[in-house]
Amino acid sequence: MTKFRPCIDLHQGLVKQIVGGTLRDDSQPAENFVSEKSPAWFAECFRRDQLSGGHVIMLGPGNENAAKEALAAWPGGLQIGGGINAANAREWLDAGASHVIVTSSLFDPNGKFLPHALEKISQSCGAEKLVIDLSCRRSTNGWIVAMNRWQTLTDLAVTHATLDRLAPYCAEFLIHAADVEGLRAGIDHELVELLGSWGKIPMTYAGGAASMDDLRAIDTASGGLIDITVGSALDLFGGDQLRYQDLVAWNQRPA
């Protein structure tokens, strides 16, 4: 059964919702929402409503203190991603993260996949504590994993063969559809169908969700095997298309 998983996206130390395709090193990204509330406030909200399996994503530098604030508000209740590597993974688990999420540290600066880097971080924190983020951008031949805040395309395609190759090293996959992230115009149905037809370990999809119909579509297309996170469309983040309380109720519905 598809579940709603919450998210806390951090940029410059603040909780924000950003249009994914505009995140660049040399310019300010397009922002859908900047919260006046602290990261801890959101974490406490999710803890109260028992929305487990959510994630905190650090979008660039300067977010470490904000992330630790969120983790401290719900120890063991949130995953952490953004700048995670084999050297600091254990530190973040000790800070209260249930899992660490990795993308960029699995590649060299040019986007070449490094199998030994995956093996090293999986061994350092344990596969049961590792989430691999396969956030991707659409290409003429399908979807390509994008790293470095979705700016750099890698040599790794999102396919069933890739999922089979990586699954032994992690507990879950997190997949942002970067091209629709933050646009509030609907999910990438074809990507969801590709992921749902694999469905061997837990997986969370993020990107574009704008209605309860999107949740129902993911539930149907994946046979309930893929969870979803919702950002910019959610009233909790300044949106007017999805109510947070409706998503809490969605998770509480009978299986």
N, C-alpha and C positions, 0 to 999 in steps of 0.2 A: 504494500500500500504506500503510495507516494506521500511523503511527509514534507511539510514546510520546515526549512532550517533557516534560522536567522543569521544575519551578517552585521558586522561592524566594520565599515571601510574607513581607514584613517589616512588623512592627507594633511601634512604640515601640522600634525598633532591634534587635528579636529576630526570629528565624525562627519563624513561627507558622502554624497552620492555624485559620482563623476561619469560623464559620457566616456566610455572606455576607449574609443578610437581617438580621443583628443589628448590622451596622457602622453606628454612629451617632456624631455629634459630641458628643452630650450624655450618653453612657453607655459603659461598658466592654462591648465585644462578647463574645459567647459564643465561648470558645476550645476547640477540640478538642485542641490540642497547642501547647506552647511548648518550643522546643529549648534544651538547654544547649550545643549545638554552635554554632560561629560560622557566619556566612554563607559564609565562605571554605571551610570544611570541606565544605559541600554542593557548592559550585562545583567544588572539586577532585575530589570524588566523581564528578560528572557529566563532568568533563573526562577522568578516568581511563577511564570507560566509554563515552566518545565519544557522549554523548547531546546532540547539537547541536540548536539551535533552541529551547532552553528560555528561560524568562523570569524576571526578577526584578521583583516588583511592590512598590512602596512604598505601603503602606496608611496614608496620612496623613503628617504631618510627623515629623521626628526620625529618619528612616531613611536619610538621605543617606550618612553615613559607612559604615553597614552595607552599603548597596548598592555603594559604591565598593570596599569590601573584597571583595565577591563578584566584581565585574568584574575586579579586579586578579588574582584567582586563576585566571581563565580569560579573558584578553583575546581579544575577538572571538568568544567562545563563547556569550554570553548576551545576550538582549534586556533592555531596561530600560523600566519603565512606572511611572506614578504621579507626577503633577505635572509632566509633560513638556510643554513648549510651544516656540514658535518661538525664544524668547530663550535657552533653555538646552539645546536639543536637541543642538547641536554639542558643548557641554561634555561631555555624557554619551557621545557617540560617541568623543570624545577620551579619555574615562576608560576605554574598553575595551568599550563595548557594541557588539554587532554591528548592532543596530537600536534605534530608540526607538519606544515604544508610546504612543499618544495616545488620549484620550477627551474629558475635561472641557474641554480647551483649544479644542475644536472647537465649543463652545456658549457662549451667554451665560449669566449666572447663573440665568436662568429656564428654561434648557434649550432655547433656540432655536438651531437649527443655523446656523453661520456659515461659509458656503462660502469666504469670503476667508481665514478662519483656517486652513482646510485647505490652501488654495493656498499660503499663506505658509510653513507648516511643511514642506510637501512640497518647496517650492523651497529652503528653508534647509538641509535635510539630504539631499535627493534622495529621490525616490519609492522607489528601491531600498533605502533605509535606514529606511523608515517602515512601521510596523505600526499599523493602525487597530483599536482595541479597541471592539467593538460589544457589550459586555456588556449584558445585557438582562433585563427582567422580563416575565413573561407578563401579558397583558391580555385583555379580552374580544374584542379584534380581532387577536390574535396576540402579537408580542413587540415591546416598546418599549425602545430604548436607554436605559440608566440611567447617569448620571454622578455625580461627587462621591461616590465610594466607594459607588455603587449606591443612593444616597439620593434622587436627583432624577431623575424621569422626564423625558425630552426629547421633542421633537416629531418624532423620527426613528424610524420603524418598521424592523424587520429584515425586509426583503423582497428579492426578486430585483432589483427596480428600484433599491433603495438600494445593494445590492452593486454593480450595474452603474455607478451614479453615482460611487461612491467608489473603485472599483478602479483607475482610471488614476493615482491619487495615491499609491498605496502598493504595497508588495511582498507583504503578507500581511494577513489578518484574524485577530484573536484574539477569541473570543466566549465569555464566561462566562455560563452560565445561572444568574443570581444567585439565583433562587428555590430551586434545588436545591444550590447551592454549599455544601459542608461538611456536608451531611446524610448522606452515605454511603448513600444509598437508591436509587441508580440514576440514569442519565442522563435528560435530556429527549429522548425518542425523536423526538417530532414536530419539535422544533427541529433535531435532527441531520438528519432527512429533508429539511427545508426547505433547509438549508445544503448538504447533499450533492447535491441536485438542481440546484444552481447550479454550484459547483465549478470556477470559472474561474481562480482564483489560489490559492496555498497558504492554508490555514486551519487554526486550532487551536481545538478545543472544550474547554471546562473546565466541570466542574460535575456532582457526584453520582456519578462513577465508583466502583463498589464491587466489581467482579469482572472476571475475564477475559472473561466473557460481554458485559460492557459494551464492552470493546474490540472484540470480534468483531462486536457489533451496529453499532458506528460504522463499522467496516471494510466491512461488508455494505451498510449503508444509504447510505453515501457512495461506494461503489465504490472505496474506498481513498483517496479524495481529501481526507479530513479527518483531521488528526492529533489526538491527545488528550493532555491533561495530567491527572495524578492527584495529589490532595492528601491529604485527611484519612484516606482508606482505606488509604494506603500505610504499610507497616511502617517506612519511613524517617522518617515523621512520626507515629509512635506508633500507627498503625492496625493492624488484625489481619485485614484482608480481602484485601489484595494485597501480594505480595512484590516488593520492588524488583528482585531478581535475575530474577524471572519477566518483568518488563517489559524489562529489559536483553536477555534472551533473545528476547523478542518482536521487538525491533528487529533482532535478528541473524538472524531466520528468512529463508529464501530468498524472493525476490520471486515 
